[in-house]
Amino acid sequence: MLRDNLHEVQKRIRLACERSGRNPQEVTLIAVSKTKPPAMIEELLTERIIDFGENKPQELRDKYEALPKDLRWHMIGHLQRNKIKYIIDKACMIHSVESLRLAEAIDQEAEKHGIVMPVLVEVNIAKEASKFGLMPEETTEFIQEISRFSHIQVSGLMTIAPFVENAEENRIHFKNLKNLYVDIKEKNIDNVNMCNLSMGMTGDFEVAIEEGATMVRVGTGIFGERNYNI
Ligand SMILES: *Cc1c(COP(=O)(O)O)cnc(C)c1O
C-alpha cells in the first residue's frame, strides 16, 4: 500500500514537472515520516527513497539510530535551541531556521562537531499569525546577518503554506516565495548558496512544483493519515 501511494505521488510529481517544463530530477521528494514507525520507512528504502523529514528532534535521533546510516534526515519542524544537540550530527539539513538566536546556536553546535550545517530560512510567506518564520520583507536582511556564521550555510528558503481546501489558493504564496528566492540569489551574498526551495505538502505539492519547488515534503500522501494519540 505504501508503495502504491509512493508511486502515485511520484507520478503526480512527474506530471507537474511536465506541465511546467521542468526536469523531475530537480525535485527532491522528502517523505515526511513523523509519527510513523521505522518499519514503514524500511518499506520505502526498497523503492530507493532516502530523504526523510521529521519535525521532532528526539524522534529524528531515534529513527537515525534504528535505520541504515546512509539515509538523509531533514529537520523540518520548529527547533528549540536546547534540542539542536540531538540532531546536529544526524540531520543533513535544517529547514526551519527562523531566528538569529537559533542560527547562532546551530552554528555553535556545528562547530563543536567540525561540520557545516546546510540550513533553509523559514519564511511566513502568507503572514499567518499562527506560523513561525520570517516576514518576507525581513528575510534578505536576516540572511545577510546570519551569513557571517561559518558553520552553517544558508542553502535556500522554506515555507509552510496556509491550510486550504483548494491548492490553487496557495499558488500566489509559492510564486511570492520563488520571487524572494530569486531576489536573494541575485545578491550573491558570501557564504550563501541559494539552491533549495522547500515548499509544497500533500495538499499542494503539484502547485508548488509548478511554481519552482526543488523540495516537496509529503507525509500523508505516502504514509496515510497520522494518529497523534499513539
Ligand atoms: C507534517 C509536515 C509536512 C507533511 O504534511 P502532509 O500534509 O502530511 O504532507 C510537511 N512539512 C512540515 C513542516 C510538516 O510538519
The ligand as an SDF file (V2000), in Angstrom:
LIG
                    3D

 15 15  0  0  0  0  0  0  0  0999 V2000
    3.9190   17.2860    8.6620 C   0  0  0  0  0  0  0  0  0  0  0  0
    4.6510   18.2110    7.7800 C   0  0  0  0  0  0  0  0  0  0  0  0
    4.6440   18.0440    6.3830 C   0  0  0  0  0  0  0  0  0  0  0  0
    3.8510   16.9670    5.6710 C   0  0  0  0  0  0  0  0  0  0  0  0
    2.4880   17.2360    5.7390 O   0  0  0  0  0  0  0  0  0  0  0  0
    1.4320   16.3650    4.9040 P   0  0  0  0  0  0  0  0  0  0  0  0
    0.2870   17.2650    4.7260 O   0  0  0  0  0  0  0  0  0  0  0  0
    1.1280   15.1510    5.7160 O   0  0  0  0  0  0  0  0  0  0  0  0
    2.0760   16.0060    3.6060 O   0  0  0  0  0  0  0  0  0  0  0  0
    5.4010   18.9220    5.6260 C   0  0  0  0  0  0  0  0  0  0  0  0
    6.1200   19.9180    6.1930 N   0  0  0  0  0  0  0  0  0  0  0  0
    6.1550   20.1050    7.5140 C   0  0  0  0  0  0  0  0  0  0  0  0
    6.9760   21.2140    8.0750 C   0  0  0  0  0  0  0  0  0  0  0  0
    5.4230   19.2710    8.3500 C   0  0  0  0  0  0  0  0  0  0  0  0
    5.4670   19.4760    9.6810 O   0  0  0  0  0  0  0  0  0  0  0  0
  1  2  1  0
  2  3  1  0
  2 14  2  0
  3  4  1  0
  3 10  2  0
  4  5  1  0
  5  6  1  0
  6  7  2  0
  6  8  1  0
  6  9  1  0
 10 11  1  0
 11 12  2  0
 12 13  1  0
 12 14  1  0
 14 15  1  0
M  END
$$$$
